[in-house]
Every structure is written in C-alpha cells, then in structure tokens.
Amino acid sequence: MYRDSEQALESIFVSYNKILKRFKLLGVTTKYGKEITHEDLRKAVNVMLKKHPTCRWRSEKVKSRKYFILDEGYVWLLQVYFQKEKSLIDADVDFFKDRIKQYEELLKIEHEENWWNEDMDIKQLCKYFNRKDITIRKAIKEMCDNGLEGYKFLINNKVVISKKGVEWICKNVFKQKYLELLEKYKMELTELYIKAGYPYDRCLRSVPVLHGQWFLSLYPVDLSAVPLMLQRNICGHGHGRTQR
C-alpha cells in the first residue's frame, strides 16, 4: 500500500535521488565546482524550508521514510540556491516574481503589486520594516543618493516618505520584506491554482489534471546540451519540454 502512496508522491514530487541525478545531467555543482552530494542537498533543503515554510515544498514522510520535494521546490533549488550568478536574496526575489507571472498567466489574473498605499513617517517605517531609526534613516539617504529626493518631504517638521518611496526602499534596500510580500501573494495564487483543479502538494487525493497543462513541471532549463534521450528524465512526467 505504501508503494501506491510513494507513486502518488512521485507524480508531482521529486525524490532526493532524482534531484541529484538531474543536477548531474545539467552540470549543476556547488559554489566550489564540486558534484552535489546528499549532504549538500539536505543542507539546501533545510535552507529552503527555513526561508519559505509556507510554500509546502517538502512532503511529509511516507511509510518508506523518505521525503520528496515538490517540483516547484526543485526549481527553487536549481534557480536560487545552487545558482552562482546572483546573490541569494536577488535570485530568490526573481524566482518568486517569475512564478507569480506564470500563475497569473495560467489563471488569467492581471498583475498588480498594490502593497504600498500610504506615505509613512520614520516611526511608521521602523514598524513596517522592523528596523531601528538609524537603519531607516540610512535607507532614506540611499534612496536620495539615487536621485529620488522627491520621495522625501516634511509634514509638521516630520520626515515623510511617499508611498513610491516606501516601495523603492522595500524593493532596493529591505529586500527580505519584499520577498515576504511576494511569497504571500504567490501562495494566494497557489490556492486559486489548486481550486482550479491543478495539482500542487495535495497529491494523495484525487484531483483533475487538465490535459497539457502540467504547470509546475514547466521550468526554464536549457536542455540544448543534453541528449534527447535524457531530457524526459530531467523534465519529469514524460513531457520533455521547457518553458517558453
């Protein structure tokens, strides 16, 4: 019986062994250029779970006592944790922006980051970003140094930052806050995605899968250098396609 559960998991989750196999085929390595080991992967998964606990990217253990990683979590490991081109926070932000775009296109939802709706004084900024006064003032100075002095003004002798300025500070200085907002929105879209009948992490119950619309397994990976016979194993689910 547990084998049936394991097969259900493997329909939308990926085993650790399969992830390591994909990484090897794609030439993905550690930052030191070494082959990724089980220990490396476990450390990466722990970071992933700590940074994004709401995304539910790791399964509960089945009777075989194995963990599985959701396809979307695998893509995070590939495009964020093990990439070498960007800082972790920048790669993380870009990842969530890309996933949000894909969900919105699939669900036909118009994109709108309506998260900064009011001007804020320094006290409000301290509370919003959970930062000290001096840290907020440094962020404001950085904003002004980038030619955006117009976002700063005085009201009753108090420094106030316009909502556009709050947005700039969030996206360019306190990026972790921006990442949290993106993740929250992404999971709101994920719930709509599940309600529309697509599989996410609830694979142990019957869910309708629309033909040709296996969304979460369509990740942008360059397979041009990989032999055709191996592409099915990399992409999973027998599609052998990359996202356009």
Protein Blocks (a to p, Z undefined) as FASTA:
>chain_A
ZZmmmmmmmmmpccfklmmmmmmmnopacfkopacdfklmmmmmmmmmmmmmmnopaccd
dfkopacddfklmmmmmmmmmpckbcfklmmmmmmmmmmmmmmmmnopacdddfbfbdcd
fklmmmmnopafklmmmmmmmmmmnopammpcceehiacddfklmmmmmmmmmmmlmmmm
mmmmmmmmmmmmmmnopafklmmbccdddehiafklmccddfklpcfklmmmmngnolop
acZZ
